[in-house]
Amino acid sequence: MSALPSYTQNGQTITFAFAQPLQLTIVTPEIIRVFINRGEQGESYAIEGHKIQATDFTIESAGDHYIIRTSALTIHLDSERHLDTFDKDGNALITDYRGERIHLKGVDKVHERLVEAEGHSVTKAPTKSDQGYYEIIKSLAPDEYLYGLGDKTGYLNKRGFAYDNWNVDNPAPQLEILPNIYKSIPVMLGLKNGHPYGIFFDNTYQSHLDMGKESNHYYFYSAVQGNLDYYIIGGTTLKDIVTNYTYLTGRTPLPQKWTLGYQQSRWGYSASQEEVQAIADNLAKYDLPCDAIHFDVDYMDGYRVFTWDKDKYQGNPKKFITKLNQQGLKVIPIIDPGVKQDSDYHIYAEGLKKGYFVKSADGDVYINKVWPGNAAFPDFGRPEVRQWWANNGKFLTDLGVAGIWIDMNEPATFEGPIPDDVVFNDQDTPSTHKKMHNVYGHNMAKATYAGLKEQTGNRPFVITRAAYAGTQKYSTVWTGDNRSMWPHIQMMIPQLCNLGLSGFSFTGTDIGGFASDTTSELLTRWIEGAIFSPLLRNHAALGTRQQEPWAFGEPTLNIYRKYLKLRYRLIPYLYDLFAKETKTGLPIMRPVVLNYDQDPRVRDLNDEYMVGDDILVAPVVQKSQFKRLVYLPAGNWVDFWNGAEYAGNQDIVVDTPLDKLPLFVKQNTILPWGPAVSHISDEPLKAMTFRVFGTQGTYQHYQDNGRDFKYQSGEWNNYTITVDHNKVNVQLTHHGYQPVYQQITVELSDHVVKLTYDNDSSCYRE
């Protein structure tokens, strides 16, 4: 073995003098950056702001390797550039694989043609043909579970599968075999022999993650180009990993409270004012709580973005939007990035004049087809283009829309993919589609967020299909064009849970399925299973079977209504979880393993999830299943519906008739129980109820105006509710928002306690 390289130190960055210098930067005691400059310029799109904290660390030579140590992590680096990471107790977390890759055996050319002629695709191993290619290979332990990567298809535990990071609108049914869909979120979380860690690969170029598919002895990351740039993330628990990762890339901001309400959508509604009005009327007629209706591409004038077809809306869309608002319904229109090539269309003409569209290598504006036909694509990497796009959103906010849903922003195109050499900008520096593709949706979301914030003063509500790591700072996401099929309701839970582990807390799926035709049973089980997903939207494609709650009659309608009403009762709890998430990064909808990472039984559990720390949900995701096995982790659990108590660390059999969602609450939990309402009002609540599941407990409840940014200046309240058998105490522990609740009701198992706020003493009394 050769001698150890020399090193220099600049603050918390140590540079080792390999042929390609290796830099280790101590970001925090639990986050260390690994970096090799391979000539790529530009700043991170995922990480914004200064993240380095003053951290004590040591570096010493052990003869054949260096030891770099913080209070939380230890790294060994040898002369061959092998880098091994251990936790503070010496447990291996991330260790370089010392052997050679054993490539999966491919298909020879003759057989490849035969296989493809029969209609089968051929899996082709990644190659090193690109001059910028590099790979990182890490060892896998027999007892190692791998999570994260956003909403990649398949199961919670990603071990044994392989994925690409290249945003794509793939119309094929989203099954576990797909390597990539709409988002590229290259963060991986692991449990190695029960010890948690994370790795975030910050590279926007196309990359590949083999999670032990090629070999059970290693996993590897490869990229076609870019700097070697990744972050080692440590922590005592899996929760710590999520908290540290979201410290690095940002956390989902506190949403407006109404966005947690139910939202109704369908491609095709917005082609007619009368049809939208009929949907609004039916929501009221059938007593279905709802807060928003989404408008798909039909509302536009010939699919031209930032237009509204007035002929379909009696010449006055603003009047109609105002009418819907008066019925308690917000309007969320869709916007795509493709700008119709039409010299008489002001958005295109202005973008062309100012040079705001991406260009082919020959310097001409690049044109491809999307919904409006021939279209140009804004160069969202440039700050002035993002500002232009944000300003254009004023057309919609002036009409009274409450948020913007952005789609087709992978970017998707109808006449083949955009060539790698199309000129995009990386901020103010010319770059290529090859580098900027995966952050196109991210930059569009950032621009949309900025416009809504400036124009409305409210917390922006943006929904995006395409995303990169860090997009959670600007947008809600949904999992895209799923289908009305049982495998997709089964996949919903691991997809949303892995998004949560990857920093995305405000997530959802198209309830009932977007494409294909749903059934009454599937729709019923979907609303039950998704009822705690933060984004709660029923959405379907043009030409598919109607799937509004009333489309199948009874009993579907009654069951759907039952769960919507449950959702609205628990919106204060979801809002409390979002308030906590802004400080911890911990998602609202969680895999059970996030709360119980030392329980081997839950490390590969795909059909249960938790809401915060205290609610366990076990949906029925199989057709015609009227009993199911439910695993209860450690602790004691209370059946939400009948109060039956169960010890944890066991499987129980639960009856699951069509109207039953198995739902359990951790014993001695207190939950807020909001009023029965049809819409979330901007008017402050005068009272709040809390339900006690057990005989004691403490709960922190958050309150603000649910709308704007005044909470950032201290305009919020915190209530501490304490129950000890028959004794109930409520304290206002932070009071910056008016008005406070005038009455608080606490429902115990055998009686109810009512407390009234005494303005003179600023406290609650029975």
Secondary structure, DSSP 8 states (H G I E B T S, - for coil): ------EEEETTEEEE-SSS-EEEEEEETTEEEEEE--S--S--SS--S--------EEEE-SSEEEEE-SSEEEEEETT--EEEEETT--EEEEB--S---------HHHHHHHHHTT----------STT-EEEEEE--SSEEEEESTT-SS-S--TT-EEEE------S---TT-S--SEE--EEEEEETTEEEEEEE---S-EEEESSSS-TTEEEEEESSS-EEEEEE--SSHHHHHHHHHHHH-------GGGGSEEE--TTGGG-HHHHHHHHHHHHHTT----EEEE-GGGSBTTBTT---GGGGTT-HHHHHHHHHHTT-EEEEEE-S-EE--TT-HHHHHHHHHT-B-B-TTSSB--EEETTEEEE-B-TTSHHHHHHHHHHTHHHHHHT---EEE-STTT--SSS---TTSEEEETTEEEEHHHHGGGHHHHHHHHHHHHHHHHH-B---EEESSEETTGGGT-EEE--S-BSSHHHHHHHHHHHHHHHHTT--SEE-EET-SBS---HHHHHHHHHHHTTSSSEEE---TTS---STTTT-TTHHHHHHHHHHHHHHTHHHHHHHHHHHHHH---SEE-HHHH-TT-GGGTT--S-EEETTTEEE----STT--EEEEEE-SSEEEETTT--EEESSEEEEEE--TT---EEEETTEEEEE----SS--SS--SEEEEEEESSEEEEEEEE--SSBSGGGGT--EEEEEEEETTEEEEEEEEE-SSS--SEEEEE-SS-EEEEEEETTTTEEE-
